[in-house]
């Protein structure tokens, strides 16, 4: 007489491990385990409807017309068709574009284009009567 004959087969009492795990996961997530009738497109539309709310016109930011006009004029003059500046102020966008593309200075004289405390080339003051070595000997030139 064999010992295995005295005990019943325990495999008949154990449930399928995959089905048990799927049921536990569904309980934790609050999902019913039946996914045969699940429509992903309908779920996407339902989620989009929940996320998108109607836009309130009072929340749309309005920029000053003069600043917007300056930006539009610059873009038209430089041939810029479109760009995305996000929620930046038009003056900040204009500064960014001028830094990137420069500006059209064809009608502006050179003296007006120079920033403050700058001078044109050749007007430094160094020459036969005031050589560069004299400024160096007086330690007027600082080397960073």
PyMOL commands that set and color helices and strands:
alter all, ss='L'
color gray80, all
select helices_A, chain A and resi 3-6+10-12+17-29+40-51+57-59+65-78+90-101+110-113+132-137
alter helices_A, ss='H'
color red, helices_A
deselect
rebuild
show_as cartoon
